[in-house]
């Protein structure tokens, strides 16, 4: 996966239907983003350090985010998700087909 700025990844997540939500209820240093489809919170989420700012997200972190977003080993589609040809509707359909909503 390409190295990306945290702020750019967060902007894409928000555009694709992710909203900030509670983590596991334990105090931690992360901000969780959960996918919402048709007004309902799904189990699909990713998280970032509290101060993502303009930090670069290296390949290892981007691979973790790819898996959390349920792209598993499909790096090509994950890259399209972050570069925006893969729309919010495309993503929602993929999540539904995987039985995650």
For each residue, the residues with C-beta under 8 A, 3 or more apart:
1: 4 59 62 63 65 66 75 78 79
2: 59 62 79 82
3: 56 57 58 59 62
4: 1 8 9 56 57 62 82
5: 8 9 54 55 56 57
6: 9 10 48 52 53 54 55 56 57
7: 10 11 52 53 54
8: 4 5 11 12 82
9: 4 5 6 12 13 48 57 65 82
10: 6 7 13 14 33 48 52
11: 7 8 14 15
12: 8 9 15 16 81 82 84
13: 9 10 16 18 33 46
14: 10 11 18 19 33
15: 11 12 84 88
16: 12 13 35 81 87 88 91
17: 35 36 37 88 91 92
18: 13 14 33 34 35 36 45 46
19: 14 33 34 36
20: 31 32 33 34
21: 32 33 34 41 45
22: 25 32
23: 26 28 30 32 47
24: 28
25: 22
26: 23
27:
28: 23 24
29: 49 50
30: 23 47 48 49 50
31: 20 47 48 49 50 52
32: 20 21 22 23 45 46 47
33: 10 13 14 18 19 20 21 45 46 47 48
34: 18 19 20 21 41 42 44 45
35: 16 17 18 41 42 44 45 91 95
36: 17 18 19 39 40 41 42
37: 17 40 42 92 95 96 101
38:
39: 36
40: 36 37 101
41: 21 34 35 36
42: 34 35 36 37 95 100 101
43: 100
44: 34 35 68 69 70 95 100 101
45: 18 21 32 33 34 35 68
46: 13 18 32 33 65 68 69
47: 23 30 31 32 33 68
48: 6 9 10 30 31 33 52
49: 29 30 31 52 55
50: 29 30 31
51: 55
52: 6 7 10 31 48 49 55
53: 6 7
54: 5 6 7
55: 5 6 49 51 52
56: 3 4 5 6
57: 3 4 5 6 9 61 62 65
58: 3 61 62
59: 1 2 3 62 63
60: 63 64
61: 57 58 64 65
62: 1 2 3 4 57 58 59 65 66
63: 1 59 60 66 67
64: 60 61 67 68
65: 1 9 46 57 61 62 68 69
66: 1 62 63 69 71 72 74 75 78
67: 63 64 70 71 72
68: 44 45 46 47 64 65
69: 44 46 65 66 78 81
70: 44 67 94 95 98 100
71: 66 67 74 75 77 78 81
72: 66 67
73:
74: 66 71 77 78
75: 1 66 71 78 79
76: 79 80
77: 71 74 80 81 86 94
78: 1 66 69 71 74 75 81 82
79: 1 2 75 76 82 83
80: 76 77 83 84 85 86
81: 12 16 69 71 77 78 84 86 91
82: 2 4 8 9 12 78 79
83: 79 80 86
84: 12 15 80 81 87
85: 80
86: 77 80 81 83 90 91
87: 16 84 90 91
88: 15 16 17 91 92
89: 92 93
90: 86 87 93 94
91: 16 17 35 81 86 87 88 94 95
92: 17 37 88 89 95 96 101
93: 89 90 96 97
94: 70 77 90 91 97 98
95: 35 37 42 44 70 91 92 98 100 101
96: 37 92 93 99 100 101
97: 93 94
98: 70 94 95
99: 96
100: 42 43 44 70 95 96
101: 37 40 42 44 92 95 96
